[in-house]
Each structure stands twice: as structure tokens, then as C-alpha cells.
Amino acid sequence: MKSIDELIRAARENTGLRDFGTDWFYPHIQALLDAWDKEANLSEQGMETQLGRVVEILANRLRLERYIKKYPEILQQEIAGPIVIIGLPRTGTTKLHRMMSASGDFHFLPFWQMWQPIPMDGVESVDGRDPRIRSAEVYAEMLEKNSAELAKIHEVAANEAEEDVMLMQHSFLHKQGFVDANIPGFVDWVDQQDLTPVYEEFRVWLKFLQWQNGGQPKPWLLKAVYHNEALDVLLKVFPGATLFHCHREPESVIGSWSNLSYQFRTAYSDQVDKSQIGPAWVDYWSGIMERCMMLRNDLPEGIVQDVYFADICDDIESVIGNIYSRCGVTVEESSWPNMRAWEEDHPRDKNGKHEYAIEDYGLTSEMIETAFAHYRRHFGI
């Protein structure tokens, strides 16, 4: 196991830069390293991959600091909106997010730009495209080749909108790592931390990307299932945000998510117990929804609107039309043709039907129903 000092030194050597601007995130890296070492049972290759990504993220932080010092006007960018899609995973959030992103009416976060948010130094564009796009395409192709099952669950594509978590991970204070590895102690530790700096840094990343993209005055369209537990912090940092909360019956959510987590964990470990994955995610997501409901009770009326999976599947144009209307976004002449073209090109089960049995993950219908009974009653699911 490499030390935090070795990882920081590697990032500095790779970039030729030294100044992070702050060291507030150092303890987060150490907590994550401890969890990988003591809890995760990562394979040698899995550990190497995870540590390599830490170095890449550290390098991104160094490069961002260089840009901000060179171009201080980055921090003067205004973040309009944003419109934020939240909810349990597997509730239609991805379809809603990506279809709206295709409209051309919003700033959004494509996979390629979160995979490598900093422009490549000294690398020329290919066919007029940013070289980072091809780099992301290569990664997505490798991912699909290594796990056809993963593509059935959640397709990764260079130009498609992805979850905000890919930028928020730069703080190392995030629970996304629980998908990849069994690190419950780290998750509990994150629960005890103040997430305000995470969201403040996320806002800086948005300003940087907006500046990088020309600074057009368009609202941002964001999405992450992990925002559910931090609505208070989200709205403190983005006071103009409007939230759309997606819902679906929990059995499909938990079964599908458990399978997704299994696909990721087996890429990093050869000691994965399927029967433990499901109950852990039941506890996790039911607890998150309890906190989300509590936080929503304290919000002003109209900040959050509920959206249901059946409507996303059967009448998504009405759902999107309502979002545009609620948020005062102008529907341009090309908006609906762009979105309809996206939907036509992305039919459900495009990459094959996602099949699983909840029993394989240590789950029963009764277990899920009991854990989510309050959530189902509250939202009429």
C-alpha cells in the first residue's frame, strides 16, 4: 500500500506542479487508504487501479489550481439555476438527465469532460475534436469489452451526461467508493463530516468548465443520486437550485443497484460475497431516503417536485415540458427535435435486457418492503 506522501509526490512529478492551494483533503485520502487496506479486500490489480485514479485526481487538482491562478476570472463565472435531478438510483434519472442534456438548452457534464476536466497540454485535436473525447471513448470501449453486463445496466458513453459525483470525487470525501468496494467504515466516517466544502469545490469545478466552454449564459442541468442526503448543503451552496425527485418501487431499485455494485466490485476484488451486497444497500438507501424526507420537510414549498418512473417511461415529454415551465427555460426551435432524436437512438434495453434475481444478493421482497415502507407511503409508490 502506497502512502499518501507517495501519491502526492507522484502527482507532482507527473504534472511538474506543486501547489494544491489547500491541503484540507489530505485526511480524506488517508481515511480512504485505510478503508481500502482494512476493509475492501482489493486484489493487487484492483488496488493498483484505485491508487492510480487517486494520483490522476490529485493531478487534476494541481492543474485546476494553476488555471485559477493564471485566469482568476474563472471564479467570477455565474452558475445559473441549476436544475438538479435527485432520487434513488435506477428510477429513470439517467434517461431524464441525458434526454434533457441533448436539447442544447443547458450546460451539463459529459463523461469525457469529467473523466479529464483539464485540457491536455501539448496534445493536438483530432478531426477538430478535443482529444479528451477520444481518450474517454477508449475507456468506455474497454469498459464495455470487459463487462457486457455493465453496459446493460448503465451505458458509459463519452458524450453523454454523467453523474456529478465524477467531479465531486476530487474532494475524496464521497461515498461513491462504496459502489466499487466494501468500505462501510469509510461510509460511516463520511457521515460525520461537513460536506459544505465538497459542494463549494464542486461549484468551482462548474465555474471552470463553464469558462472552459465559453461561458454561455445557460442554466446548468445536474444529477446525482448522492445529493439526496445533502439537500441542505446543496441549497446553501446553490440557493437558486430547483430539484426534481424521481421515484420508483424500491424492489427494482435495490435489485438492479446491487447487481451494478457487484459488477464494479468484482473488477477490483476476487473476494466479493454477493449475499452481503443486497442487505448493505437496503440499509444504505433506506437510510438515505429517511434523511432525504426529513430534509425535504424543512425546505420551502416548490423547491422540490416529484417525478415518477412510470411517467418517465410513458410520458417523458410531459415531464420535461413541466420542468422547462417550472424553471422558466425557453424551449428553442431545435430543443424537441434534439431530444426526440436522442430518445429514438436510446431505446430501453438497447444493450440487452438487464436480468438479475434479488435472492442472489441476499434479498427478499419482504426485506425491501419493510425497509422502504415509510418511503412508499410518503410518496404513494
C-alpha positions as CSV (number, residue, x, y, z in Angstrom):
1,M,0.0,0.0,0.0
2,K,1.4,3.3,-1.0
3,S,1.4,6.2,1.4
4,I,-0.4,9.5,0.9
5,D,3.0,11.2,0.6
6,E,4.0,8.8,-2.2
7,L,0.7,9.5,-4.1
8,I,1.1,13.3,-3.7
9,R,4.7,13.0,-4.9
10,A,3.7,11.0,-7.9
11,A,1.0,13.6,-8.9
12,R,3.6,16.4,-8.6
13,E,6.1,14.5,-10.6
14,N,3.6,13.7,-13.3
15,T,2.5,17.3,-13.7
16,G,5.6,19.3,-12.8
17,L,3.3,21.3,-10.4
18,R,3.4,21.6,-6.6
19,D,0.7,23.9,-5.4
20,F,-2.6,22.4,-4.4
21,G,-3.8,25.7,-2.9
22,T,-5.1,23.8,0.1
23,D,-4.4,20.5,2.0
24,W,-7.9,20.2,3.5
25,F,-8.5,17.0,1.6
26,Y,-5.4,15.1,2.8
27,P,-7.3,13.5,5.8
28,H,-9.9,12.2,3.3
29,I,-7.3,10.4,1.2
30,Q,-5.9,8.8,4.4
31,A,-9.3,7.6,5.5
32,L,-9.9,6.1,2.1
33,L,-6.5,4.4,2.0
34,D,-7.1,3.0,5.5
35,A,-10.5,1.6,4.3
36,W,-9.1,0.0,1.2
37,D,-6.3,-1.6,3.3
38,K,-8.5,-2.8,6.2
39,E,-12.0,-3.4,4.7
40,A,-12.1,-3.7,0.9
41,N,-10.2,-7.0,0.2
42,L,-9.0,-5.4,-3.1
43,S,-6.9,-7.6,-5.4
44,E,-3.4,-6.4,-6.3
45,Q,-4.6,-5.2,-9.6
46,G,-7.7,-3.6,-8.0
47,M,-5.6,-1.7,-5.5
48,E,-3.2,-0.5,-8.2
49,T,-6.1,0.8,-10.3
50,Q,-7.7,2.6,-7.4
51,L,-4.3,4.2,-6.4
52,G,-3.7,5.2,-10.0
53,R,-7.0,7.0,-10.0
54,V,-6.1,8.8,-6.8
55,V,-2.9,10.1,-8.5
56,E,-5.0,11.2,-11.5
57,I,-7.4,13.1,-9.3
58,L,-4.5,14.8,-7.4
59,A,-3.0,15.8,-10.7
60,N,-6.4,17.4,-11.7
61,R,-6.4,19.4,-8.5
62,L,-2.9,20.7,-9.2
63,R,-3.8,21.7,-12.8
64,L,-7.0,23.4,-11.6
65,E,-5.1,25.5,-9.1
66,R,-2.7,26.5,-11.9
67,Y,-5.6,27.6,-14.1
68,I,-7.3,29.6,-11.4
69,K,-4.1,31.4,-10.5
70,K,-3.5,32.2,-14.2
71,Y,-7.1,33.1,-15.0
72,P,-8.7,34.5,-11.8
73,E,-11.7,35.5,-13.8
74,I,-12.8,31.8,-13.7
75,L,-14.1,32.4,-10.2
76,Q,-16.3,35.3,-11.5
77,Q,-18.4,32.9,-13.6
78,E,-22.1,32.9,-12.5
79,I,-23.7,29.4,-12.2
80,A,-27.3,29.8,-13.4
81,G,-30.0,27.6,-11.9
82,P,-29.1,24.9,-11.5
83,I,-31.8,22.2,-12.3
84,V,-30.9,19.2,-10.2
85,I,-32.2,15.7,-10.7
86,I,-32.2,13.6,-7.5
87,G,-33.8,10.3,-6.3
88,L,-32.9,6.7,-5.7
89,P,-30.7,5.1,-8.4
90,R,-32.5,3.2,-11.2
91,T,-35.5,5.5,-11.1
92,G,-35.2,7.0,-14.6
93,T,-32.8,9.7,-13.6
94,T,-30.3,8.8,-16.3
95,K,-32.9,8.9,-19.1
96,L,-34.3,12.2,-17.9
97,H,-30.9,13.7,-17.5
98,R,-29.4,12.6,-20.8
99,M,-32.5,13.4,-22.9
100,M,-32.7,16.9,-21.5
101,S,-28.9,17.3,-22.0
102,A,-29.4,16.5,-25.7
103,S,-31.7,19.6,-26.1
104,G,-28.8,22.1,-26.3
105,D,-30.5,24.3,-23.8
106,F,-28.3,23.5,-20.8
107,H,-24.8,23.3,-19.5
108,F,-24.2,19.7,-18.5
109,L,-21.4,17.4,-17.5
110,P,-20.5,14.9,-20.3
111,F,-18.5,11.9,-19.3
112,W,-15.4,12.9,-21.3
113,Q,-15.1,16.3,-19.6
114,M,-15.4,14.8,-16.1
115,W,-13.0,11.9,-16.9
116,Q,-10.4,14.6,-17.9
117,P,-11.7,18.0,-16.8
118,I,-8.3,19.7,-17.6
119,P,-7.3,20.3,-21.2
120,M,-4.4,18.1,-22.3
121,D,-1.2,20.0,-22.6
122,G,0.6,19.8,-25.9
123,V,-1.9,17.3,-27.4
124,E,-3.5,18.4,-30.7
125,S,-7.1,17.9,-31.6
126,V,-8.1,15.1,-33.8
127,D,-10.6,15.9,-36.6
128,G,-11.4,19.1,-34.8
129,R,-12.5,17.3,-31.6
130,D,-11.0,17.8,-28.2
131,P,-8.5,14.9,-27.7
132,R,-10.1,14.1,-24.3
133,I,-13.1,12.9,-26.1
134,R,-11.2,10.1,-27.8
135,S,-9.5,9.2,-24.6
136,A,-12.9,8.8,-22.9
137,E,-14.1,6.8,-25.9
138,V,-11.2,4.4,-25.5
139,Y,-12.0,3.9,-21.8
140,A,-15.7,3.4,-22.5
141,E,-14.9,0.8,-25.2
142,M,-12.6,-1.0,-22.8
143,L,-15.3,-1.0,-20.1
144,E,-17.9,-2.5,-22.4
145,K,-15.5,-5.1,-23.6
146,N,-14.6,-6.2,-20.1
147,S,-18.2,-6.2,-18.8
148,A,-21.0,-6.5,-21.3
149,E,-23.3,-6.8,-18.2
150,L,-22.4,-3.4,-17.0
151,A,-23.4,-1.8,-20.4
152,K,-26.9,-3.4,-19.9
153,I,-27.2,-1.6,-16.5
154,H,-25.6,1.7,-17.2
155,E,-24.0,2.6,-20.5
156,V,-20.9,4.8,-20.3
157,A,-20.5,7.0,-23.4
158,A,-18.0,9.8,-23.9
159,N,-20.5,12.5,-25.0
160,E,-23.4,11.5,-22.7
161,A,-24.2,13.3,-19.5
162,E,-22.9,11.6,-16.3
163,E,-23.3,12.0,-12.6
164,D,-21.9,15.0,-10.8
165,V,-20.1,12.6,-8.5
166,M,-17.2,12.3,-11.0
167,L,-16.3,15.9,-10.2
168,M,-17.2,15.7,-6.5
169,Q,-14.8,12.8,-6.0
170,H,-12.0,15.3,-6.3
171,S,-12.6,16.1,-2.6
172,F,-12.1,12.4,-1.7
173,L,-15.0,12.9,0.7
174,H,-17.6,11.0,-1.0
175,K,-19.5,7.6,-0.8
176,Q,-19.2,6.6,-4.4
177,G,-16.3,4.4,-3.5
178,F,-18.8,2.1,-1.6
179,V,-20.1,1.0,-5.1
180,D,-16.6,-0.2,-6.0
181,A,-15.5,-1.7,-2.7
182,N,-16.9,-2.9,0.6
183,I,-15.8,0.0,2.8
184,P,-18.7,0.6,5.3
185,G,-16.3,2.1,7.8
186,F,-15.4,4.9,5.4
187,V,-19.1,5.5,4.6
188,D,-19.7,5.9,8.4
189,W,-16.8,8.3,8.6
190,V,-18.1,10.4,5.7
191,D,-21.4,10.7,7.6
192,Q,-19.6,12.5,10.4
193,Q,-18.1,15.2,8.1
194,D,-19.3,18.6,7.0
195,L,-20.0,18.3,3.2
196,T,-20.1,22.1,2.6
197,P,-16.5,22.3,1.3
198,V,-17.3,19.4,-1.1
199,Y,-20.1,21.3,-2.7
200,E,-18.2,24.6,-2.7
201,E,-15.4,22.9,-4.6
202,F,-17.9,21.4,-6.9
203,R,-19.2,24.9,-7.7
204,V,-15.6,25.9,-8.5
205,W,-15.3,23.0,-10.9
206,L,-18.6,24.1,-12.6
207,K,-17.2,27.6,-13.0
208,F,-14.0,26.3,-14.5
209,L,-15.9,24.1,-17.0
210,Q,-18.3,26.8,-17.9
211,W,-15.4,29.2,-18.5
212,Q,-13.6,26.5,-20.5
213,N,-16.7,26.1,-22.7
214,G,-17.1,29.7,-23.5
215,G,-19.2,31.0,-20.6
216,Q,-22.6,30.9,-22.4
217,P,-25.5,32.1,-20.2
218,K,-27.4,28.8,-19.9
219,P,-28.7,27.1,-16.8
220,W,-26.9,24.1,-15.5
221,L,-28.5,20.6,-15.5
222,L,-27.1,18.4,-12.8
223,K,-27.8,15.0,-11.5
224,A,-26.6,12.7,-8.7
225,V,-28.3,10.1,-6.5
226,Y,-25.9,11.1,-3.8
227,H,-27.4,14.6,-3.5
228,N,-30.4,13.1,-1.6
229,E,-28.7,13.2,1.8
230,A,-27.3,16.7,1.4
231,L,-30.2,18.8,0.2
232,D,-29.5,21.4,2.9
233,V,-25.9,21.8,1.8
234,L,-26.7,21.7,-1.9
235,L,-29.2,24.5,-1.5
236,K,-26.9,26.5,0.7
237,V,-24.2,26.5,-2.0
238,F,-26.6,26.7,-4.9
239,P,-29.5,28.8,-3.5
240,G,-31.2,29.2,-6.9
241,A,-31.5,25.4,-7.5
242,T,-34.7,23.7,-8.3
243,L,-34.9,19.9,-7.6
244,F,-36.7,17.1,-9.3
245,H,-37.0,14.0,-7.2
246,C,-37.5,10.7,-9.2
247,H,-39.3,7.7,-7.6
248,R,-39.8,4.0,-8.4
249,E,-40.9,1.0,-6.4
250,P,-37.8,0.0,-4.3
251,E,-37.5,-3.7,-5.2
252,S,-36.4,-2.9,-8.7
253,V,-34.1,-0.2,-7.5
254,I,-32.3,-2.3,-4.9
255,G,-32.0,-5.4,-7.1
256,S,-30.7,-3.5,-10.0
257,W,-28.3,-1.4,-7.9
258,S,-26.9,-4.5,-6.1
259,N,-26.1,-6.1,-9.5
260,L,-24.4,-2.9,-10.6
261,S,-22.3,-2.8,-7.4
262,Y,-21.4,-6.4,-7.9
263,Q,-20.1,-5.8,-11.4
264,F,-17.9,-3.0,-10.2
265,R,-16.7,-4.7,-7.0
266,T,-15.6,-7.9,-8.9
267,A,-13.5,-5.7,-11.1
268,Y,-11.4,-4.7,-8.1
269,S,-11.6,-7.7,-5.8
270,D,-11.8,-11.5,-6.1
271,Q,-13.3,-11.8,-2.7
272,V,-16.9,-10.5,-3.2
273,D,-19.8,-12.1,-1.3
274,K,-22.9,-11.5,-3.3
275,S,-25.2,-12.3,-0.4
276,Q,-23.9,-9.4,1.6
277,I,-24.2,-6.8,-1.1
278,G,-28.0,-6.6,-1.1
279,P,-28.7,-6.1,2.6
280,A,-26.0,-3.5,2.8
281,W,-27.6,-1.4,0.1
282,V,-31.1,-1.9,1.6
283,D,-29.7,-0.3,4.8
284,Y,-27.9,2.4,2.9
285,W,-30.6,3.6,0.6
286,S,-33.5,3.3,3.0
287,G,-31.5,5.4,5.5
288,I,-30.7,7.9,2.8
289,M,-34.4,8.2,1.9
290,E,-35.3,8.7,5.6
291,R,-32.8,11.6,5.8
292,C,-34.0,13.0,2.4
293,M,-37.6,13.1,3.6
294,M,-36.5,14.8,6.8
295,L,-34.6,17.4,4.9
296,R,-37.4,18.0,2.5
297,N,-39.7,18.8,5.4
298,D,-37.6,21.8,6.1
299,L,-37.5,23.2,2.6
300,P,-39.7,25.9,1.2
301,E,-42.7,24.7,-0.9
302,G,-41.9,24.4,-4.6
303,I,-38.2,23.8,-4.3
304,V,-38.6,20.1,-5.0
305,Q,-41.1,18.5,-7.4
306,D,-41.7,14.7,-7.5
307,V,-41.4,12.7,-10.8
308,Y,-42.4,9.1,-11.2
309,F,-40.7,6.3,-13.1
310,A,-43.9,5.4,-15.0
311,D,-44.2,8.9,-16.3
312,I,-40.6,9.0,-17.4
313,C,-41.2,5.7,-19.3
314,D,-44.6,6.5,-20.7
315,D,-44.9,10.3,-21.0
316,I,-41.4,11.8,-20.7
317,E,-42.3,14.8,-22.9
318,S,-44.8,16.0,-20.4
319,V,-42.3,15.5,-17.6
320,I,-39.7,17.5,-19.5
321,G,-42.2,20.2,-20.5
322,N,-43.2,20.7,-16.9
323,I,-39.5,21.1,-15.9
324,Y,-39.0,23.7,-18.6
325,S,-42.1,25.5,-17.4
326,R,-41.3,25.3,-13.7
327,C,-37.8,26.6,-14.3
328,G,-38.6,29.3,-16.9
329,V,-36.3,27.7,-19.5
330,T,-37.1,28.8,-23.1
331,V,-37.9,25.9,-25.5
332,E,-35.8,26.6,-28.6
333,E,-36.8,25.5,-32.1
334,S,-34.3,22.7,-32.0
335,S,-35.0,21.6,-28.4
336,W,-37.6,18.9,-29.1
337,P,-36.1,17.6,-32.3
338,N,-32.8,17.1,-30.5
339,M,-34.4,15.3,-27.5
340,R,-36.6,13.1,-29.7
341,A,-33.6,12.1,-31.8
342,W,-31.8,11.1,-28.6
343,E,-34.8,9.1,-27.3
344,E,-35.1,7.3,-30.7
345,D,-31.5,6.4,-30.6
346,H,-31.6,5.1,-27.0
347,P,-34.5,2.6,-26.7
348,R,-34.9,0.8,-23.4
349,D,-32.6,-2.3,-23.2
350,K,-30.6,-1.0,-26.1
351,N,-27.6,-3.0,-24.9
352,G,-29.6,-6.1,-23.9
353,K,-32.0,-6.8,-21.1
354,H,-30.7,-6.3,-17.6
355,E,-31.6,-9.5,-15.7
356,Y,-30.9,-10.5,-12.1
357,A,-32.5,-12.3,-9.1
358,I,-32.7,-10.4,-5.9
359,E,-32.2,-13.7,-4.0
360,D,-28.7,-13.9,-5.4
361,Y,-27.8,-10.7,-3.4
362,G,-29.2,-11.9,-0.1
363,L,-32.5,-10.1,-0.6
364,T,-36.2,-10.9,-0.2
365,S,-39.2,-8.8,-1.2
366,E,-40.3,-8.6,2.4
367,M,-36.9,-7.3,3.5
368,I,-37.1,-4.5,0.9
369,E,-40.7,-3.7,1.6
370,T,-40.2,-3.4,5.3
371,A,-37.2,-1.1,5.0
372,F,-38.9,1.2,2.5
373,A,-42.4,1.1,3.9
374,H,-42.3,4.7,5.2
375,Y,-40.8,6.0,1.9
376,R,-43.5,4.2,-0.2
377,R,-46.3,5.6,2.0
378,H,-44.9,9.1,1.9
379,F,-44.7,9.3,-1.9
380,G,-47.6,7.0,-2.8
381,I,-45.5,4.4,-4.6
